[in-house]
């Protein structure tokens, strides 16, 4: 590439032992602090560029609550205060969370609500429509679904596509779910190109199909520290992205799409 490409890491986890964890299906993750994250990605900034020695070019990102963090946000607020204003939080909330609490979290950098359908541990799918609309109307948040796209039938697809703003984690997980996922992309749903070591599909094929439907739909992320994934994130995962997309598509997928979705702006 002729110039460095900044990366908005649209999906990462911070696991700080200073804050409570909730065992999920018998699983508790190892620590992965902000310091661990920064060391792993080579610090912040674009000096290294995408797939070039010297760092991954991470310049912003979304810290996502995992199933093992339940409804705790203390770790998230802590992490965001250290990482800075180009990082945002994606949290899990019970349905009875007050408006005041949602607005307080918004002031602390939280920008999205996560429904962890695949693992559980977050607000029930039955609350999806009500909660997604509520946080959007109140604070402008979007909603994120960790879901196996094979489970998205016509009714659920209609419900998801009807939400004011929504994204799907990890390509929807499985190649058999790609047709359902592409139908959602046609209707404005965003998709995270993340978790290459946990998905059961070819990421290059999925990326090409998604970008061909909607160039603004795809957002890249590391999925660090790749909890429970058969294979953790590798720097070469970003090489797959670079080799699949044109330079113009790469700029959008690496930064502009996610920065617009999470921060409301492209590169300054």
C-alpha positions in Angstrom: 0.0 0.0 0.0 1.2 3.5 -0.8 0.3 5.0 2.6 -0.7 3.8 6.0 -4.3 2.9 6.6 -5.7 3.7 10.0 -7.8 1.0 11.6 -10.8 1.3 13.8 -10.8 -1.9 15.8 -14.6 -2.5 15.8 -14.5 -5.5 18.2 -12.1 -6.0 21.1 -12.5 -7.2 24.7 -10.8 -5.9 27.8 -10.7 -8.3 30.8 -9.5 -6.5 33.9 -9.2 -8.6 37.0 -9.9 -5.5 39.1 -13.5 -5.8 38.0 -16.0 -8.7 38.5 -16.4 -11.6 36.1 -19.3 -14.0 35.8 -18.7 -17.6 34.9 -20.4 -18.4 31.6 -21.0 -22.1 30.8 -18.2 -22.9 33.1 -15.8 -20.5 31.4 -13.8 -17.6 32.9 -11.3 -15.8 30.7 -7.7 -15.0 31.5 -6.9 -11.3 32.1 -6.4 -9.0 29.1 -5.9 -5.5 30.3 -5.7 -2.2 28.3 -2.0 -2.5 28.7 -2.0 -6.0 27.3 -4.1 -4.8 24.3 -1.9 -1.9 23.5 1.2 -4.1 23.7 -0.4 -6.7 21.4 -1.4 -4.2 18.7 1.7 -2.2 18.9 0.3 0.9 20.5 -2.0 3.5 19.0 -1.6 5.5 15.8 -1.1 4.8 12.1 2.6 4.7 11.8 2.7 1.0 11.2 -0.2 0.9 8.7 -2.3 -2.2 7.9 -0.3 -5.4 7.7 3.1 -3.6 7.9 5.7 -4.1 10.5 5.5 -1.6 13.4 2.0 -2.2 14.5 -1.5 -2.8 13.3 -2.3 0.8 12.7 -5.1 0.8 15.4 -6.3 4.4 15.9 -9.6 3.8 17.6 -12.0 1.1 18.4 -15.0 -0.4 20.2 -14.5 -2.2 23.6 -17.3 -4.9 23.7 -18.8 -6.4 26.8 -18.5 -10.2 26.9 -20.9 -12.7 28.3 -18.5 -13.3 31.2 -18.9 -9.6 32.2 -22.7 -9.7 32.7 -24.2 -6.3 33.2 -21.1 -4.7 34.8 -19.9 -1.5 33.1 -17.1 -0.4 35.6 -14.4 -2.2 33.5 -15.7 -0.5 30.4 -15.7 3.0 31.8 -12.2 2.3 33.2 -10.9 1.1 29.8 -12.4 4.0 27.9 -10.9 6.6 30.2 -7.5 5.2 29.4 -7.9 4.5 25.7 -9.2 8.0 24.8 -12.1 9.6 22.8 -11.6 7.5 19.6 -12.6 4.4 21.6 -16.2 3.7 22.5 -18.0 1.1 24.6 -20.5 -1.6 23.7 -22.4 -2.8 26.8 -25.0 -5.3 27.9 -28.0 -4.0 29.9 -31.0 -5.5 31.7 -34.4 -4.4 30.4 -35.2 -2.5 33.6 -32.1 -0.2 33.3 -33.2 3.4 34.0 -33.0 6.3 31.4 -30.6 8.1 33.8 -28.2 5.2 33.8 -28.2 4.9 30.0 -27.5 8.6 29.7 -24.7 8.4 32.3 -23.1 5.5 30.3 -23.4 7.6 27.1 -21.5 10.5 28.8 -18.8 7.9 29.6 -18.4 6.9 26.0 -20.8 3.9 25.6 -22.4 4.0 22.2 -24.1 0.6 21.6 -26.1 -2.2 23.3 -25.1 -5.8 22.8 -27.4 -8.8 22.6 -25.3 -11.9 23.1 -27.6 -14.5 21.6 -24.9 -17.1 20.9 -23.6 -17.2 24.5 -26.4 -15.7 26.6 -25.6 -13.5 29.5 -27.2 -10.3 28.1 -30.7 -9.0 27.7 -33.0 -11.6 26.4 -33.8 -11.7 22.6 -37.4 -11.0 23.5 -36.3 -7.6 24.7 -34.5 -6.9 21.4 -37.0 -4.7 19.7 -38.0 -2.6 22.8 -34.5 -2.1 24.1 -32.9 -1.4 20.8 -35.5 1.3 20.0 -35.3 2.7 23.5 -31.5 3.2 23.6 -31.5 4.6 20.1 -34.3 7.1 20.8 -32.8 8.1 24.2 -29.0 8.3 23.4 -28.6 7.5 19.6 -27.1 4.1 20.4 -27.1 1.2 17.9 -27.5 -2.5 18.8 -25.1 -5.3 18.1 -26.0 -9.0 17.8 -23.7 -11.9 18.5 -25.8 -14.5 16.7 -25.5 -17.5 14.4 -27.0 -16.3 11.1 -28.3 -19.8 10.4 -30.9 -19.1 13.2 -32.2 -15.9 11.4 -35.5 -17.0 9.8 -37.8 -14.6 7.9 -39.5 -13.3 11.0 -36.4 -12.6 12.9 -34.7 -11.1 9.8 -37.6 -8.7 9.5 -37.4 -7.7 13.1 -33.6 -7.1 12.9 -33.8 -5.2 9.7 -36.6 -3.0 11.2 -34.4 -1.8 14.0 -33.1 1.8 13.8 -29.4 0.8 13.7 -27.8 -2.6 14.1 -24.7 -4.7 13.4 -23.9 -8.4 13.3 -20.7 -9.8 15.0 -18.2 -12.1 13.3 -19.9 -12.4 9.9 -22.8 -14.2 11.4 -20.5 -17.2 12.2 -21.4 -19.7 9.5 -21.4 -19.9 5.7 -24.9 -21.4 5.7 -26.1 -18.2 7.3 -24.5 -16.0 4.6 -27.6 -15.7 2.4 -29.6 -14.5 5.5 -26.9 -12.1 6.4 -26.7 -10.6 2.9 -30.5 -10.0 3.0 -29.9 -7.9 6.1 -27.0 -6.0 4.5 -29.4 -5.1 1.7 -31.6 -3.5 4.3 -28.8 -1.5 6.0 -27.5 -3.8 8.6 -23.7 -3.5 9.3 -21.4 -6.5 9.7 -18.1 -7.0 11.6 -15.2 -8.7 9.8 -14.0 -10.2 13.0 -13.3 -13.5 14.7 -11.6 -15.2 11.7 -10.4 -17.9 14.1 -13.9 -18.7 15.3 -16.1 -18.5 12.2 -17.1 -21.4 9.9 -16.8 -19.6 6.6 -14.2 -18.2 4.2 -13.7 -14.6 5.3 -12.5 -13.4 1.9 -15.7 -14.8 0.2 -17.9 -13.3 2.8 -16.2 -9.9 2.7 -16.4 -9.7 -1.1 -20.1 -10.6 -1.0 -20.9 -8.0 1.7 -19.0 -5.2 0.1 -20.5 -5.9 -3.3 -23.9 -5.5 -1.7 -23.1 -2.4 0.4 -19.6 -0.9 0.5 -20.5 0.9 3.8 -21.6 -2.2 5.6 -18.3 -3.9 6.6 -16.2 -3.0 9.6 -12.9 -4.6 10.6 -11.8 -5.7 14.1 -9.3 -7.9 15.9 -11.7 -9.8 18.3 -8.7 -9.7 20.8 -8.1 -11.6 23.0 -10.2 -14.1 21.1 -11.8 -15.7 24.1 -12.9 -19.3 23.4 -11.9 -19.1 19.8 -10.3 -22.2 18.3 -7.6 -19.9 16.9 -6.8 -16.5 18.3 -6.4 -13.4 16.2 -3.3 -13.3 14.0 -1.8 -10.3 12.3 -2.2 -12.2 9.0 -6.0 -11.9 9.4 -5.6 -8.3 8.4 -3.6 -9.4 5.4 -6.6 -11.3 4.2 -8.6 -8.1 4.3 -5.9 -6.2 2.5 -5.6 -8.8 -0.2 -9.4 -9.0 -0.7 -10.3 -5.4 -1.1 -9.4 -2.5 -3.4 -7.5 0.5 -1.8 -10.7 2.5 -1.8 -12.7 -0.3 -0.2 -9.9 -0.9 2.3 -10.0 2.7 3.6 -13.8 2.4 4.1 -13.7 -1.0 5.8 -10.7 -0.2 8.0 -11.8 3.2 9.3 -14.5 5.2 7.6 -17.4 2.7 8.0 -16.9 2.0 11.7 -15.9 5.6 12.6 -19.1 6.9 11.0 -21.1 4.2 12.8 -19.6 4.6 16.2 -18.2 8.2 16.2 -20.4 9.9 13.7 -17.5 10.9 11.6 -14.9 9.7 9.0 -11.2 10.6 9.1 -10.5 14.2 9.9 
